[in-house]
């Protein structure tokens, strides 16, 4: 597979403005012919003042509107800070899922032990005007998981019967992270209790940061960041399948080496996946499959390169291994991540992700064509 890079440029204006903010954890959706992206903005990736910002492109990711605040409750006392969010379109509407917490003490780490006791919220907001204004969130009851044990890492999606499914990242009673979901059959006004989609009840593996795509045959494919719960060593990406979108197969390992991996069907039979790779060569890597993900290529293409601070679009210099760092200690040091893919109307692919240049954490958009 040859990748022709058409463009790669900053989306969020903080790289240009040098305003001291950090923009990360981007998700995207199609709204008609437009592409919309949603991301967290704050003073730091995991700081006490997170908001959700939205930008829109009418020309396939070449140019972007100025950011609009989709969720900002930082002026409250105590400030309600966004942890992360997710996005989908529903007809002419946009839906934004958000995980947040009250920063009772703004000086503590958002994922630390003290912050775990702060009030946490999960909600779904809607916009009928393309993201310019947003309704108050519908709060989602995530019991029995609740509180700091629940996060938003994955975009909502439609089940085969048309119902709205909102994935949740949860912690099992035995410890590891897992992927659950709540379902709405009234467009996001009310939700079912959570049910587990994918999780290791033996307590050995965390299966989290799910990314999924619906295939041309109507089935679903999910990729999962998989790491050992004890020792936190990242393994190869695992994948799971579903016929209707709610009952998923037991995850099986792929040969994709990395962490968060977003699969996407570009055309019937051809799947790609962009994955965060945190061993040399560090950056985003593109993998592909010609059999709907049953097997994946052996040698990926290297896209964003951390050392060069640019997209290469070349075969990876060396295969590398899955990340051997401890996840939670390494998390604050991550300099790039969360790939989000869209197929554009001209057949090219748009990759949205966050990266760091000159110490500024910002959102970028890379357009490329595939040449099998």
PyMOL commands that set and color helices and strands:
alter all, ss='L'
color gray80, all
select helices_A, chain A and resi 14-17+115-117+147-149+327-333
alter helices_A, ss='H'
color red, helices_A
select strands_A, chain A and resi 2-10+22-31+34-42+51-57+68-71+80-90+93-102+120-127+138-139+150-151+157-158+164-171+177-184+195-198+205-214+220-228+238-242+252-253+261-267+270-277+283-289+301-305+310-315+337-343+349-357+360-371
alter strands_A, ss='S'
color yellow, strands_A
deselect
rebuild
show_as cartoon
